[in-house]
């Protein structure tokens, strides 16, 4: 099974929509994934930044770490890390030229010179590089073959590197996103060809990894 199928569909469905649309529905960071509404989160912007800080804390992020963000979206995490950890080099991979252009514009506005954005199909992309910390936020739902995907990612990790994965999940069962009736709107409009992971799914793919939930 390939790492991913129908990889052009999400671009048509939503990834190539203009930033002006997402500015209407997302916070100022354009965080296109989960937010953390803790007790101090009074606004969507607060919840965005609280979640970004959680990523850094739980990944043991340190200034000077090399960082790869796979499926970086509109760059919320790339920009947050690059601004907070000025000695870190941040690479983001997305599948949208619109997203790349937006992130690069933001880097110029914020005078950030430690960010590189690559437009690529992660299922076939490869590179000769290694990183201290790799993030994948809301990307695994678009994938099919987790074994081959994680093998690819492991080749980009330093020997003591860490991988941080966030995905939504079903409590008990993993299943394919399939458009079989009128209720399958999330498949039809967001995750064509993707997978709903179960809460423990990554525990079955620990060759070269040790996953903690």
Secondary structure, DSSP 4 states (H G I P E B T S, - for coil): --S-S-TTHHIIIIITS-HHHHHHHS-TT---S-----TT--SHHHHHHHHHHHHHHHTT--TT-EEEEET-TTSHHHHHHHHH-TT-EEEEEES-HHHHHHHHHHHHHHT--SEEEEE--TTT---S--EEEEEEES-GGG-S-HHHHHHHHHTTEEEEEEEEEE--EESS--EE----STT-HHHHHT-TT-EEEETTGGGG--TT-----
